[in-house]
């Protein structure tokens, strides 16, 4: 059976209790729709915990909450895997690439997020993967702050300045060294 992508990365939002928030649910629902349209044979649910410090001690990971929600909608757990190390968009790209894309020899991935978020997600994923991976972007209809997305994209560009496009090892090393959200998790990520 032919698929368009090797996998769909489903980027999280926040949890409300043990389930994704409304926007996170919309992302999961879009991923399931794309899965049923044979866009990919695998959904990779991503996210350890929120990057918001007030939410960081949640008992259930963002990836697990999205997987549980997808199962509650009838999707077979065999069609999903979890990446539970990343805490932000940059980590989703770098750790998803390092732990799933490269080891499995994926040639194409689709990224499922929200429409407003694609303005930041696309340049980050394209910079991290370079030309080695074909990328597709899918957004559910949610509104967010364009200014916030620009600010965060600027922070990414400053943090990873000097790393060549597609240099996953370089991005991974810089993530550990300079990204404040990952300095505390360095031992766990290795």
N, C-alpha and C positions, 0 to 999 in steps of 0.2 A: 504494500500500500504506500502511495506517495504522499508525503507531507510537504508543506511549504517551508517549515522551519524544523530544526532538530528538537527544539524545546521553546516553551514560552516562559519567560521570567515574569512572575507576578509580583509587582512591587507593593509593599504594604503601606498602610496609613497608620492608624492607631487602633487599639482594641477598646471595646466597651465591654467590660467583664471578660468573658471567655470567647467573644466573637469580634470580628472586625467592626469598625464603625461604619456608618452609612456609605462613605466614600470607598472604604476598603471592600465592603460587600459589592459595590458596583464594579470594582476592578475584578473581583473573583467571578462575578456573573458574566462580565465581558470575556474573561479567559475561558470560561466553560463554553460560551457561545463559539469562540474561535476554535476551541478544541473539537467541538461537534462539527465545525466546518472543515475539519482536517487540516488546520493550520499547523498543528504540531502533535506528536504522540505523547508528549510529556509536559506537565505543568510544574515549574519549579517555584514553590512558594518561598518567599524570602523574608528574612528579618528575625533578629534576635528579640530585641525589645525596642521600645520607642527611644529616639534620641533626646526626648524631652526628659530631663533629670527627674521631674516629679512623677514620671510614669515608669522609670527604669526597673523597679523591683517587681514588675508583674510576674505572676506565677506561670503564665502560659506565653510562649513566644508568639510573635506576630505571624510567623510562618505556620505554626500549629493552628492558630485561630483561623487563618484563611483555609487551611486544609480541612479542618473540622466543618467550616461553613460549606465548602464545596461538597463534602460528603453528605451534609444535611440536604443538599440540593440534588443528590442522587449520583454524583460522580464517584467512580470507583477509586479507592485509595491507591490502587496499583498504577494509576495514571499520573500520580503526583509524587514529588520528592520535596524535601525541605532543606533550605539553606538557612541555618540558624546562627550565623556568626555576624552578619552585617547589621548595622544600626542606622544607616543612612543611604542615600542614593549612590554616592561614590562607592561605598562598601558593597552595595548590591552588584555594581559593575565589576569591581576588582575581585572580590571574594567569589562571586558567581563565576567569573572567568577562570580564576585560579583553581577552584575546587570542582567545577563542573564542565565548563566549556573546553578547556585545554585538555584535561585528562581523558575526556570522552571523544575528543576529535570532532566536536561539533563544528559545522561549517556555517550554520545559520541559526540565529535566535530571534525571537520576537519579544518585545518588552511591552508588558501590559501595565498601564498606569492611568492617570487622568489627563484629559486634554491639555489643561494649563501646565501640567508638569512636564510634558514632552519638550517644551522649550528649553528645559534644563537637562532632562534625561538624554535627549538625542546627542547634544555635543559631548556630554560626559562619556556615554557609551562608545561613541565614534572615536573619541580620543583614546580611551583605554584599549579598545580592540583594533583600531586602525583598519587596514584593508583586509586583515586575515579572516574576519568573520562578517558575513552578510547580516545586516540588522534590519528589523522591521519594528515599527512603533505603532501601538494601538492605545487609544485613549477613550475612557468613558467620559460622559458629559458631566463634568463638575467644574465649578469656577474656583479659582484661587488667585492669590496675589501675584501679579506679574512683577511687581517691584521686589517681592521676597524671592522669587525665582531668579531674578537678575542678581540680587545680592549674593545668593548662595552659589550661583554660577561663577561670580567673581571670586568668591572665597576658594572654590575649587581651582580656578585658574592660578591664583596666587600660591596655593599650597602645592600644586603639582607643576609649577613653572619649571621648565628645563627638562622635563621628562618627555621623551619622544613618543609620538603617537604610536600605539601598538606595543609599547614596551611594558608588558604586564608585570615583569619582575621589578622594573623601576617603580611602577605605580604601587606595587605591593610594599616595597621597601619604604617608600615615602609615606604610605598610609600609616605604617607602624611608627615612623620617626616623627612625623609632623602633624598628623591629623589628631586633634585633641580628643575626639570621641573614641579613638582606637588605642591611644597610649595606655589607657587603663585596662584594655582588653588584650594587650599584646601577648601575654602568656597563653590565654585561652584560644587565640586565633591560630597560633602556630600549629 
